[in-house]
Amino acid sequence: MKTEKRFLPNISLCILLDAIGMATYSFPALGEVADVVWAPISAFMFYKLFGGRLGMIGAVLSFAEEIIPATDSMPSFTIAWFIRKKE
């Protein structure tokens, strides 16, 4: 059985991506419009950074977090980094 080598992205990049997702709170009128734009980008980046099962599940959750109003405060990239680090 072949074991897949897991890639651990840079923690600084994960924190930055979470900060971008939370930054839409800074613009009350534009916040939800920005979330509609950021949600698919966030999901794509999540999948590319983490890959595999964690990347797929995380991408779906990241998309949902960004698209649903008032749920941007969860640092999903950073949480996934800790999960991957523990593996």
Backbone as CSV, one residue per row, in Angstrom:
resi,resn,N_x,N_y,N_z,CA_x,CA_y,CA_z,C_x,C_y,C_z
1,MET,0.841,-1.178,0.000,0.000,0.000,0.000,0.891,1.248,0.000
2,LYS,0.658,2.129,-0.924,1.448,3.346,-1.047,0.869,4.424,-0.129
3,THR,1.731,5.066,0.640,1.275,6.152,1.505,1.508,7.478,0.809
4,GLU,0.537,8.331,0.895,0.614,9.638,0.249,1.354,10.614,1.156
5,LYS,2.326,11.329,0.588,3.050,12.327,1.349,2.159,13.550,1.524
6,ARG,1.987,14.004,2.739,1.120,15.142,3.048,1.932,16.426,3.031
7,PHE,1.390,17.437,2.381,2.022,18.744,2.284,1.477,19.628,3.390
8,LEU,2.364,20.294,4.122,1.963,21.219,5.171,2.219,22.637,4.675
9,PRO,1.133,23.389,4.378,1.329,24.760,3.911,1.915,25.642,5.010
10,ASN,2.389,26.785,4.613,2.962,27.745,5.547,1.868,28.305,6.457
11,ILE,2.104,28.326,7.764,1.117,28.834,8.720,0.823,30.312,8.476
12,SER,1.817,31.064,8.061,1.605,32.495,7.780,0.619,32.688,6.629
13,LEU,0.712,31.852,5.609,-0.222,31.921,4.494,-1.642,31.584,4.961
14,CYS,-1.766,30.586,5.805,-3.089,30.201,6.332,-3.708,31.338,7.143
15,ILE,-2.913,31.970,7.975,-3.411,33.095,8.777,-3.800,34.257,7.866
16,LEU,-2.988,34.520,6.851,-3.299,35.593,5.895,-4.625,35.328,5.172
17,LEU,-4.834,34.107,4.713,-6.073,33.773,4.012,-7.287,33.890,4.933
18,ASP,-7.134,33.504,6.198,-8.219,33.693,7.165,-8.487,35.177,7.390
19,ALA,-7.432,35.973,7.448,-7.590,37.420,7.646,-8.304,38.062,6.453
20,ILE,-8.003,37.611,5.256,-8.695,38.134,4.069,-10.183,37.817,4.162
21,GLY,-10.507,36.597,4.560,-11.903,36.212,4.701,-12.640,37.024,5.748
22,MET,-11.941,37.393,6.824,-12.553,38.175,7.895,-12.571,39.669,7.579
23,ALA,-11.758,40.100,6.636,-11.632,41.526,6.313,-12.910,42.122,5.748
24,THR,-13.788,41.294,5.232,-15.029,41.825,4.659,-15.901,42.485,5.725
25,TYR,-15.669,42.165,6.994,-16.392,42.844,8.070,-16.038,44.327,8.125
26,SER,-14.902,44.700,7.574,-14.463,46.097,7.593,-15.290,46.988,6.673
27,PHE,-15.976,46.383,5.732,-16.771,47.124,4.756,-18.240,46.693,4.853
28,PRO,-18.996,47.317,5.762,-20.366,46.871,5.999,-21.240,46.780,4.747
29,ALA,-21.177,47.729,3.872,-22.030,47.715,2.689,-21.527,46.725,1.638
30,LEU,-20.226,46.599,1.527,-19.641,45.737,0.505,-19.312,44.336,1.010
31,GLY,-19.432,44.121,2.300,-19.015,42.862,2.908,-19.605,41.622,2.283
32,GLU,-20.910,41.577,2.149,-21.542,40.377,1.609,-21.270,40.204,0.114
33,VAL,-21.135,41.309,-0.616,-20.773,41.212,-2.035,-19.356,40.654,-2.159
34,ALA,-18.461,41.133,-1.325,-17.089,40.636,-1.340,-17.043,39.155,-0.972
35,ASP,-17.911,38.725,-0.066,-17.961,37.310,0.302,-18.375,36.433,-0.868
36,VAL,-19.278,36.922,-1.694,-19.711,36.153,-2.867,-18.534,35.953,-3.825
37,VAL,-17.677,36.947,-3.921,-16.491,36.849,-4.772,-15.423,35.971,-4.102
38,TRP,-15.222,36.147,-2.798,-14.163,35.459,-2.081,-14.475,33.977,-1.838
39,ALA,-15.742,33.597,-1.708,-16.112,32.217,-1.368,-15.535,31.177,-2.337
40,PRO,-15.719,31.316,-3.652,-15.144,30.296,-4.536,-13.615,30.342,-4.578
41,ILE,-13.044,31.522,-4.432,-11.581,31.641,-4.401,-11.040,30.930,-3.169
42,SER,-11.677,31.164,-2.039,-11.283,30.534,-0.784,-11.380,29.011,-0.882
43,ALA,-12.465,28.516,-1.434,-12.643,27.071,-1.569,-11.572,26.462,-2.470
44,PHE,-11.294,27.117,-3.590,-10.273,26.627,-4.511,-8.902,26.602,-3.843
45,MET,-8.556,27.674,-3.153,-7.251,27.747,-2.490,-7.141,26.710,-1.375
46,PHE,-8.236,26.505,-0.659,-8.234,25.507,0.414,-7.916,24.130,-0.167
47,TYR,-8.610,23.776,-1.236,-8.371,22.469,-1.852,-6.941,22.349,-2.367
48,LYS,-6.442,23.389,-3.015,-5.076,23.346,-3.560,-4.026,23.269,-2.447
49,LEU,-4.260,23.965,-1.339,-3.281,23.953,-0.256,-3.243,22.632,0.498
50,PHE,-4.404,22.039,0.759,-4.450,20.864,1.624,-4.667,19.555,0.880
51,GLY,-5.327,19.596,-0.280,-5.520,18.399,-1.081,-6.195,17.250,-0.345
52,GLY,-6.430,16.183,-1.055,-7.000,14.976,-0.467,-8.357,15.199,0.184
53,ARG,-8.644,14.334,1.130,-9.934,14.392,1.825,-10.093,15.667,2.642
54,LEU,-9.047,16.054,3.366,-9.096,17.285,4.163,-9.348,18.486,3.260
55,GLY,-8.700,18.523,2.112,-8.877,19.624,1.180,-10.279,19.695,0.600
56,MET,-10.848,18.538,0.285,-12.207,18.525,-0.279,-13.249,18.946,0.755
57,ILE,-13.183,18.340,1.913,-14.144,18.681,2.970,-13.957,20.136,3.386
58,GLY,-12.711,20.541,3.566,-12.417,21.913,3.957,-12.852,22.932,2.923
59,ALA,-12.710,22.599,1.648,-13.124,23.522,0.585,-14.629,23.759,0.633
60,VAL,-15.393,22.701,0.834,-16.846,22.838,0.929,-17.223,23.676,2.151
61,LEU,-16.600,23.379,3.276,-16.897,24.132,4.497,-16.432,25.587,4.390
62,SER,-15.290,25.801,3.769,-14.786,27.159,3.590,-15.726,27.967,2.697
63,PHE,-16.207,27.347,1.618,-17.157,28.018,0.738,-18.427,28.380,1.506
64,ALA,-18.948,27.424,2.264,-20.175,27.668,3.036,-19.961,28.765,4.074
65,GLU,-18.808,28.731,4.730,-18.496,29.750,5.743,-18.495,31.152,5.141
66,GLU,-17.939,31.285,3.962,-17.854,32.600,3.329,-19.178,33.060,2.719
67,ILE,-19.958,32.146,2.217,-21.181,32.523,1.513,-22.352,32.775,2.479
68,ILE,-22.339,32.125,3.639,-23.409,32.315,4.626,-23.087,33.558,5.449
69,PRO,-24.015,34.501,5.541,-23.758,35.744,6.290,-23.410,35.488,7.763
70,ALA,-22.506,36.293,8.282,-22.101,36.319,9.695,-21.381,35.054,10.168
71,THR,-20.747,34.324,9.268,-19.992,33.138,9.689,-18.509,33.239,9.338
72,ASP,-18.052,34.429,9.004,-16.667,34.605,8.550,-15.623,34.552,9.664
73,SER,-16.028,34.484,10.897,-15.065,34.607,11.990,-14.314,33.312,12.298
74,MET,-14.677,32.192,11.695,-13.986,30.931,11.960,-12.708,30.857,11.114
75,PRO,-11.556,30.678,11.743,-10.286,30.622,10.987,-10.057,29.226,10.388
76,SER,-10.763,28.902,9.334,-10.753,27.546,8.774,-9.393,27.115,8.234
77,PHE,-8.655,28.009,7.593,-7.336,27.637,7.077,-6.374,27.304,8.219
78,THR,-6.416,28.082,9.270,-5.526,27.853,10.411,-5.895,26.573,11.151
79,ILE,-7.178,26.312,11.300,-7.622,25.071,11.935,-7.154,23.871,11.115
80,ALA,-7.305,23.950,9.795,-6.855,22.859,8.922,-5.342,22.683,9.010
81,TRP,-4.608,23.772,9.172,-3.148,23.665,9.319,-2.804,22.838,10.544
82,PHE,-3.485,23.103,11.670,-3.227,22.348,12.900,-3.622,20.879,12.733
83,ILE,-4.721,20.620,12.032,-5.127,19.229,11.775,-4.061,18.516,10.948
84,ARG,-3.594,19.158,9.886,-2.564,18.558,9.034,-1.255,18.371,9.800
85,LYS,-0.894,19.325,10.645,0.337,19.242,11.426,0.307,18.028,12.363
86,LYS,-0.877,17.773,12.903,-1.029,16.664,13.847,-0.959,15.299,13.163
87,GLU,-1.268,15.226,11.871,-1.282,13.947,11.151,0.062,13.267,11.151
